[in-house]
Amino acid sequence: MDEMPEFPIKMVGERNFHPFHLLINAAQETLDEMREYQYGGSAFVLSTMLLSALAIEALANSIGSHKVSNWSDYESASPIAKLRIVSSELCIDFNKDESPWREARELIKFRNQIAHAKPKIYKIDKEIRDDNLHELLSPAPSWIEKQINYESAEKAFKTIDEIKTLFCAKLDPEKDSAFFVPH
């Protein structure tokens, strides 16, 4: 039988913390909940989408601060500009009209639209019948609400996962281990 260590135990050292891991893991957890329970509730969907969007910029910031000279010059740049700069530094082709960059642009745009949306009144003029009874719960969805769906959540997470994979493929697993596995 193993003996218990004597307490207290002193820990000394360093720990790498990259916030994008936290955001990607949280997005993965909300997506996993939807998949496991076949639940597409808007809170889980929206959480996955927004966490994925935030993770995109956090990933660019983490790798940029590690790999790009004078990264502080780019701190106030848009998330897409940051992705372009990091891609260039890592010798990755960045074509804004191709996947995953197109999807990243859409996701960042969605994040910005929802963060800066103004209140709006939507007129309701519809007849509810037995075949459209579900519309009682959302009789006049906004353009933002129309974008919040299970497919969008899947696409959002796939986007950040693809970008992380592209970036990590250009990093040294030993020297840059904190980008591969949360510490």
PEFENSUL-V290845 format. One record per residue. N is the residue number from 1. SS is DSSP state (H for helix, E for strand, - for the rest). D_LAST is the distance of its C-alpha to the last C-alpha in Angstrom with 1 decimal. Layout:
N:SS:D_LAST
N:SS:D_LAST
This chain:
1:-:30.2
2:-:27.0
3:-:27.4
4:-:25.2
5:-:23.4
6:-:25.1
7:-:23.6
8:-:22.4
9:-:19.5
10:-:18.3
11:-:14.7
12:-:14.6
13:-:12.3
14:-:9.7
15:-:6.2
16:-:5.6
17:-:6.4
18:-:8.3
19:H:10.7
20:H:11.9
21:H:9.2
22:H:10.6
23:H:14.0
24:H:14.0
25:H:12.9
26:H:15.6
27:H:18.1
28:H:17.5
29:H:18.2
30:H:21.3
31:H:22.5
32:H:22.1
33:H:24.2
34:H:26.8
35:H:27.0
36:H:27.2
37:H:29.8
38:-:31.5
39:-:31.2
40:-:31.3
41:-:31.6
42:H:31.3
43:H:28.5
44:H:26.1
45:H:27.4
46:H:27.1
47:H:23.7
48:H:22.4
49:H:24.4
50:H:23.4
51:H:19.6
52:H:19.9
53:H:21.9
54:H:19.6
55:H:16.7
56:H:19.0
57:H:19.5
58:H:15.9
59:H:15.0
60:H:18.1
61:H:17.2
62:H:13.8
63:H:15.3
64:H:18.6
65:H:17.4
66:H:15.9
67:H:18.9
68:-:21.9
69:-:24.2
70:-:25.2
71:H:22.7
72:H:24.0
73:H:27.3
74:H:25.8
75:-:23.9
76:-:26.9
77:-:27.4
78:-:27.4
79:H:24.4
80:H:26.6
81:H:27.5
82:H:23.8
83:H:23.3
84:H:26.5
85:H:25.5
86:H:22.1
87:H:24.0
88:H:26.7
89:H:24.4
90:-:22.8
91:-:26.4
92:-:25.9
93:-:29.1
94:-:28.9
95:-:31.9
96:-:31.8
97:-:34.2
98:-:32.2
99:-:29.3
100:-:26.5
101:H:27.5
102:H:30.5
103:H:28.4
104:H:25.9
105:H:28.9
106:H:30.4
107:H:27.2
108:H:26.9
109:H:30.7
110:H:30.4
111:H:27.8
112:H:30.1
113:H:33.2
114:H:31.9
115:H:30.7
116:-:34.0
117:-:36.4
118:-:39.6
119:-:41.3
120:-:44.0
121:-:46.7
122:-:47.2
123:-:50.7
124:-:51.2
125:-:54.3
126:-:54.0
127:-:55.6
128:-:53.6
129:-:55.0
130:H:53.8
131:H:52.2
132:H:50.0
133:H:49.5
134:H:45.7
135:H:46.3
136:H:47.3
137:-:43.6
138:-:42.9
139:-:46.4
140:-:45.4
141:-:41.8
142:-:40.7
143:H:39.5
144:H:35.9
145:H:36.2
146:H:37.6
147:H:34.4
148:-:32.2
149:-:32.4
150:H:30.5
151:H:31.0
152:H:29.6
153:H:26.4
154:H:26.0
155:H:26.8
156:H:24.3
157:H:21.3
158:H:22.7
159:H:22.9
160:H:19.3
161:H:18.3
162:H:20.9
163:H:20.0
164:H:16.3
165:H:17.8
166:H:20.4
167:H:18.2
168:H:15.7
169:H:18.9
170:-:19.8
171:-:16.7
172:-:16.3
173:-:13.8
174:-:13.6
175:-:13.8
176:-:11.7
177:H:9.0
178:H:6.3
179:H:9.1
180:-:9.3
181:-:6.3
182:-:3.8
183:-:0.0
